[in-house]
Amino acid sequence: MIKSFALFALSGKFQAFGIVFGFLALALIFPLGSIVSGAVLVSVTLHAGIKNALQLVLLTAMALAAVCLVMLGNPIIGLYTALAQLTPSLLLASVFRTTRSLAITLQVSALLGSVCFILVDWMFPNSALFWQQTLTEIFEPVLQSGGAPKNEGLANIQAISQYMTGIMIMSVVLLHSSLIFLGNWLYCVTQDSQQYKEDFKNLRLGKVLALLSLGLIIVAIVLQSSYVAQLSGIVTVLFCIQGMNVIHTLCTSMTNTKLWLIMSYLVVIFVPQAILIIVILGLAETFFALRDKIN
């Protein structure tokens, strides 16, 4: 079924457009639809080239803008949705197609995320106030219900608002980096290739990025700086992917490999705090080659 889907998506321009546009339009209602459209865009970039992928992005943006103009009376919503969702995937897929290196692609992802955060913070210096107002409106019913002291709730919202810009960009960086793996898998499926497994298994982000991450974390703690803390999170979160690589290696060495892998991913999805442990595993892998020891 997956192979049939991938083959159809890569069989022609109109088929690729239909899937990318269709799932991106669906994402206006169900945001998870953007995962499929992003992954297919990555596979199209690997299969048909950067120029064809760029044409696909522009065509999808115009089509979604037209739909939003007719349905919502505002084409900007569709244009913004398409460009915001597809441009990062196109950039990273272009880097991966050119270098064939997941490590370089993820490093570029960290760089782009960091630059984006710096620009957003510079252009919107009061973003924390915006997030505080937004979160207060969202959680107003909870604060009014009396389930917890209102002053304590407002204090918690004020504290987390200082980090929300970084958290959002961190999520985008991790999402679009993950789409490279998913899109590469779809492309390899059409080629009856297991290369995606080798690419993932050989991923090593390098000591430079790891030392930069640790340095930013130390500076953020010493200076008690929310700005540096957010920057460190954007750079460090990609070690979650390398940490999952360690977990894959560990599960492969055990019986019932698939069961352990499924349980591992379920923990990551439903227990977000586990990401911190996985990031630490990823950093430790850089310095201590944990996968080699497991093997």
N, C-alpha and C positions, 0 to 999 in steps of 0.2 A: 504493500500500500504506500509506504513512504517512498519507495523507488519510483512508483508510478507517478506520484505527486511531483517528485523532483524532476523526472523526465518531462512531464507536461510543462512545468514551469520554465524549463530550459529549452523547450522545443521551438520557441519563436518569440518575437517581440510582443505580439498581441497576447499570447498566453502569459508571459511574464508580467505584462502590464495589468492584465485581468486579476491576477493573484495579488500583486503588490497593492494595486488600487483597492481591490475588494476588501482585503484584510485591514488596510489602513482606514478605509471608510468605516468598517466595523469597529475599529479602535476608538472612534468618536463616542461609541456607546460602551464597548467592552475593550478597555485599554490593552488587554493581552493580545489582541489582534495585531498590534504593531510588532510583536515578536516574530510572527510568521512573515510579515511583509519585509522586515529588516533582514531576516535570515535568507529569504529568497533573493533580495537585492544583493547580498554578499555573494551568493552562489552565481548570480548572473554576472557580477563583476569578474569572478574567477573564470567563468566559462566564456563570456562574450567580450570581455574587455571593459576598460574604464569608460571609453567614449559611449558605448552602448548603455552602460549603467547610468551615466550622467543623463543621457536622453530619457531613460526610463524615469529617473527622479523628476525631471522637468515636466514630462508628460503627466505623471501622477499628480504633481503639485497643481498644474493647471486644471486637471480634471476634478480634483477634490475641491479646488477653489470654486469651480463652476457649480458643483453639487451644493456646496454650502451657500452660494449666492441664491440658488433656487429654493433650497429647503429652509435656510436660516436667515437669508437676506444679508449675509455678511461673508464675502469671499475670503477675507483675511484669516478667518478661523481655519479654513481648509488649507490655505497657502502656508500658514504658520505650522499647522500640524504636519503637513507633508515634509517641509524643509527641516523642521526640528527633529522629526523622527528618522528621516532617511539620510540627511547629510552626514551625520557622524558615522553611520554604517558605511556609506560610500567612501568617505575619507580613509577609514581604517581598512576597508576591503582593498582599496587602491594600494595602500602601503603593503598589505600582505601579498597581493598579487605581484607587486614589484620586487619585494625582498624575499618572499616565501619564508619569512621568519616570524613566528608567533611572538618571540621575545621582543623584537624590534617593534612589531605592531602594538604590543601592549605598552611598551615604553612611550611610543608616540601618543597612545591613548592617555597615559598619565600626564604627558606634557600638555596636550590639548585641554584636558580637564583643568590643569593648574592655571593655564593661561586664561581659560574661560572664567574661572573663579576670580582671578585677579581683576579681569575686566569688569565683571559684574559688580564686584565690591567697589571698584573705582567709579563706575557709572551710577550705582545705587548705594551710596554710603549709609542710607537709612533702611537697608533691607531688613535688618533685625526688627525694626519697628513694624514694618509691613507684615512680617511673619507673626509677630506678637498679636497684632490686630486680627490677622486671619485665623490663627489658632484659637484665639479667644472666642471668635464668632462660632467656630466649629464646635468647640467644647462648652459653649455657653449652657446648653441644656444639662450637661453633666455637672457643671459648677452650680447651677441653680437647684439641682435635685437634692443637694445636701448630703450626697454620699461621702464627700470629703470636705474638709474645711476650704472655703472659697479662697481665702488668702494664700493658703498653701498651694492650691491649684494654680492660681495666677502667678505665684512665684516660680513654679515649675515651668509654666508656659514661657515666662520671661527668660528663664535660663536656657531652655532648649531653642528659643528663637535666635539666640546668638550663633547657633550652629546650623540652622536650617538651610541656608544657602549652600554650605559645604556638603550637607547631607544629600541634598537634591542632586548636586553635580556629581557627588560620589556615586549615587545610584545610577545616574546616566552613564558614567564611565564604566561601571561594572556591567551594566546591561549591554551596551554596545560592544564592549570587549567580548562578552559571552556570545554575542551574535556572530562574531567571527568564527568561533568554534562550531556553532550550529550551521552556519552557511557553508563552511568548509566540509562539514559532514554530509550535507545535502549534495554538494558538488561531487564529492568522492563516491557517494552512493550511485550516482549516474554513471560513474566511470568504473564501477565494480572494483574500487580501490580501497585499501585499508590505510592509505597514507595519513588520514586524519588521526588515526590512533598513534602513529609514529610521531606526528607533529605535536600531539598533546603530551606524549610520553617524554619527548626530548625538550620540553619547555623548561627554560631556565632564565629567569629575569635578570640575574646577574648581581654581583656584589655592589656595584656602583649605586643601583637603584635601592638596594636594601640598606646600604649605609646612609643614603640620602633620607630614606624613610625614618630610620632610627634617629638620625640627627635632628630632623624636624620634630619628631616626638619629644626628644629631650629638650629642645628649645621651647616647645609649647608648654611643657611641664614647668620648666624653670621660670619662664616669663609669665606663666598663667595667661597665655594669649589665645583667645578663641580663633583669631585670624590664622595663626600658625597651626593650631590644632586642626582646623578645617583643611588647610593645605596638606598637612601630613596625612589626613584621612584619605584625601583624593589620590595621593601617591601610593599609600600603603595598601589600600583596599584590593589592588590587583594581586597582591600576594595571597589573597583568598583563592584565586584560581590555581596558583602553584601549590597551595596547601591542599586543595582538592586532588591535585595530582598525587600528592603523598598518600592521601586516603585511598585513591584508586589502586596505588601500588600495594598498600597494606591489605585491601580487600581481595586483590588478585592472589595474594599469598595464602588466603584462607579458603576453607571449603564454603560452599554456598556463596560464591563471589557476588552474583547478581543480587541476592537478598541483602547482603551487607551494603552494597552500593545504593540500593533503593532506600534502605534505612538511613544511610548517611545523608542522602539528598533530602529526605523528608525532615530530618533533624535541622538541616540548614534552612529549609523553607519555613518550618513552623517554630523554630527556636532561633530567632535572629542573633541572640547572644553568642550562638555557636560560631558565628562568622569570625569573632575575635580570636577564638582558639585556632580556627583554620588559618587565619592570617599569621598567627604566631608560628604555626607549623610551616607555612610558606617561607617565612623569614629564616626559620631554623634550617630548612632545607638548603637555602642559599649558602650557609656557612658550614653545615655539617653533613651535607649529602645524605640525608636520611633515606632516600629511595635506594641508594646503593647499599646501605646497611640492611635495609629490609630484604632486598633481593639476595 
